[in-house]
Amino acid sequence: MKTKIFGLFILFLIATTVAFTGNRTEKFKVKGKCGMCETRIEKAALSVEGVSKADWNLKTNMLQIVFNDTKTDVGKVHIVVAEVGHDTEKQKAKDEVYNKLPDCCKYDRASGEKD
C-alpha cells in the first residue's frame, strides 16, 4: 500500500513540474495613452507564440506578460509591440509606424526621457 501511495505521489510531482515548466511572468514599460493603445499592445503581445497572457495598465504604462520561456523570450514581445507603434524600455517604434497611430494614441516621445 505504501508503495502505491508513494508511486502516486511521485507521479503527481512529475505532472506538476511538467505543467509549470517554462512559464515566466515579466513586466516592462510600454508607452501609450488610451484604451485603443491597450487593445493594440495586448493584441501584439498575445500574437507572439508562447505568450499566454498580456495585460497593459493605462495608469502605470506597465505591460505584464506570462509566457513559456521554452517557446519565446521577452525580447520578441518588445519587438512586436514596437512594430505596432509603441515604444518599450528596450525597443523604439519606427517613426513611420508611430505617425500612423490615431491622434489620441500619440504619446510623448521626447528623446532622452527617462520614466
N, C-alpha and C positions, 0 to 999 in steps of 0.2 A: 504494500500500500504506500509506504514511504517513497518507494522508487517511482511510482506513478505520479504522485504529487510533485516530487522533485522534477520529474520529466516535464510535467505541465508547466511548472514554474519557469523552467529554462526556456521552453517554447514561447511562453508569454514574454519573457525578457527579450528574446531574439526578435519576435514580431514587433515589439515596441521600439526597439532600436532601429529596425529597418524602416518603420513608419516615419520616424523623425530624423533620419539621417539626411543631412544636406540642407535642411530648412534653416534659413537665417533671416533675421529682421535687421533692416538698416534704415536710418533716417538721414535725409540731407535736404538742404535748402534749394528750392526751385522758385524762381521769380514768376509772379503772376498777380492779378488784381481782382478777379471776379469768378462767378460760378462757371462761366464758359471756360475760363482758364482751368478750373478744377477738373471739369469734364475732359478737356483736351489732354491735360497732364496725366490723369489717371488712365485714360484710354491708351495713351502712348506707352506708359509703363507696363500695363497689362498685355500689350502686344508682344512683349519680349517673352520668348519661350522659357518657362521655368518660374516666371513671376505669378504668384497665386493671389496676391492682394496688393492693392495700391490705394493709399488714402492721403490726399493732399489737404492741408489745413490752410484755409484762407488767411486766418489771423496771424499764424506764425510763419507761413510760407514753407513749411516743412512737409516733405513727402516721406511717408513711411511705406516701405515695401516689405513683403515677405516673399522670399524666393528660394529655389532649390539651387544651392551653390555647386551642384554637380552638373547642372544644365546651363547656368549663366553666371554672370558676375555683375556687381553693382555698376561697373563702368559702362556696360551695354545699356543700362537704364538711363544713365546720364546722357549718352549719345542720342537715344531715340527721343528723349524729352526735348533736347536741344533741336533735334530735327523738326519738331512741330512748333518751334519758336520761343521756347522758354529756356533762359539761362539757368544753369545749375552751378553748384560750387566748383565743379571740375570741367564743365563744358559750356562754351558760349554758343548761342544760336547764331546762325548766319544772318547777316543784316537783311538779306532779301526775304528770308522766311519771317523774321520779326516784323518787317514792314508790312507784310500781308495780314498780320493779326488785326482783328477789329479794334477800333479806337479804344473801346473800354478795356481791352486786354493789354494795352501798351504800358508797360511798367518802366520805371526809371532805370536806364542803362548807363548811368554816369560811370565813366572809366575811373578805375581806382577805388570804387566804392566797396567798402567792407561792411557787411551787415553782421 
